[in-house]
Every structure is written in C-alpha cells, then in structure tokens.
Amino acid sequence: MQENENRLTQRNRKIVGFSILAIIASMHIFRVGSYLNGDLYLLYYSYVSDLIIPFGVYFLLCINELYIKILRKWYVKAAIIIGFTTFAEILQLLGIYALGITFDPFDILMYALGVGVAVIFDRLIFKRFIPFWNIKTDYML
C-alpha cells in the first residue's frame, strides 16, 4: 500500500516538475522575448533566463525529494541552486565561462529571486492546492 502511494506521488511530482520545465523550454524555443520591443526586450534577454531557470531547477530537485532525504527541506534546495549559480557568476568574473560569459551582479539577484518565487510556489501554493505535493513523513523512505 505504502509503496503504491510512493510511486503515485513520485509520478505526480514528475508530471508537475516536467510540466514546469516544458513551459520554460517552450519560452526559450519559441523565443518569447523576440516579440518585445525596447527596454522590455533588453530586460527579457538580460534577466528572464536568470529568473526562470533556477525556478525550474528547484522543481527538478523537488521531484527527487521523496527518495533523497537531504532535498526535503526547501532551504537545502535553495542553497544548492543559489550556491551553484553564484559560483558560476564568480567564475565569469574571473574570466572563466560558466553559464554565461559576462559577470553581472544583478544575475545573482535574479537567481535568488527565481529560487524565492519557486519556494513560494512550493511551500504556499502547491502545498495548499495540490494534495500529493506535501510528502507525509510517516511513510517516507
């Protein structure tokens, strides 16, 4: 019984996570920013990826939290993503290509903002409105 419930929860989490990633990929594939003009165009191409990619990675980590205990806390997932993206930005400052070419301190702010929005979705919206989202700790592996 528990194993079936775990499998169902994992399957549903995969559906939600991969749907979010599909939306993000679609935004890049269909070049949504190309329909904008002026300052909106510049802002979109400068910062939107820095916002939505950490958002998607957060939910990619959420898919695995049923089986990887360390990922069950939102702040662990947030720290992993912010740490990795900030490290990549520091490498750019040092002239090393990592997730981009040019250093921009606002990129770090956008990474943190993207993770923050993901945490809000995870803990406040999904937990409240998606029944399987909140993992019951009494049967976790």
N, C-alpha and C positions, 0 to 999 in steps of 0.2 A: 504493500500500500504506500509506504513512505517513498520507496524507490520510484514508483509510478508518478507520485506527486512531484518528486525532484525532477524527473525527466520532463514532465509537463511544464513546470516552472522554468527550467532551463530552455526548453523550446520556445516558450513565450518571450523570455528575455532576449533570445536570439532574434526573434521576429522584430521586437521593438528596436533593439540595437542596430540591426542591419537595415531597418527601415530608415532610421536616422542617418546612417552612413550613406544610404542610397540617395536621400534628399541632398546631402552635402555634395556627393559626387555629381548629381544632376546639376546643381548650381554651377559647378566647375565645367562640366561637359557642355552645357548649353550657354556658358559664358553670360550669365545674368548681368554682370557689370557692363557688358558692351551696349546695353540698352539705356544706360545712364549717360548724362552729359555733365560737363563742367566739373565742379567740386565733388559732386556725388560720385562721378566716375573715378576721380583720383582717390577719394576716401575708400571706395569699394575695393579697388585694386591694391591699395596700400594696407588695408587692415581687416577686411572681412574674412579672409582665409585665416588670419591670425586669431580670429574670434571663433569661427565655426569648426576648425579642425580640432582644437583642444576639446570643444564641446562634444564632437563625435568620438574622440579617443576616450573620453570619460565614460561614455556608454559602451564602448568596446570593452573597457575594463569591467563595467557592470555585468556584462554577460558572464564573466568568469568568476564573479564573487561567490557563487554558490559552492564552488569547489576549491577556490583559493582563498583561504581564511583571511589573509592579510588585506585583501581588497574589500572586505566587508564594511570598513569604515570609510565614510566619504572623504575625510581629510587625508587618508592614505592615498586614495586615487588622485585627489587634488595635488598633493605634494609630489607624487611621481610625475604628473604631467607638467606642473609648473617648474619643477626641478629640471626635467629634461629639456623643455623649451627654453628656459633661461640659460641653461648650459650651452645650447645651440646658439643662442644670441651672443653669448660671451665669446664663443669660438668665432663668430662672424666679426666681432670687434677686433679679434686677434688676426683677422685675415684668413681664417680657415672656413671653407664652405661647409655650412651645416644648416639645412632647412632654408637656406637663402644665401645671399651674397653680402648684403649691406646691413650693418648694425643700425638699429633704430630702437631707442629705449621705449618708445610707445608700443612696439611689438610685444614687449614683456607685459605691459599693462593690458593689452588686448588678449594675450594668452590667459592672464589671471581673470579677466572679465569673462572670457569664454568658459573657463572652468567654473567660475562663480555662477553663471547662468545655468550650467549643467547641474550643479549642486542644487540649485533652486528647483529645477525640473525634477531631479531625482528625489529629493527629500520632501518637497512640499506638494508638488503636483502629481507625479507618478505614484508616490506612496499613498496619496489620498484617493486617487481616481482609478488606479489600475490594481485590482485585487491581488494579483500574483507578484506585484513588484516588491513588496516588503517581505523579505525572507524570514520565516519563522525559525528562531534559533533553537527550538526544542528538537528539530529533526535534521539540522544541518550536519553535514559530514565533517 
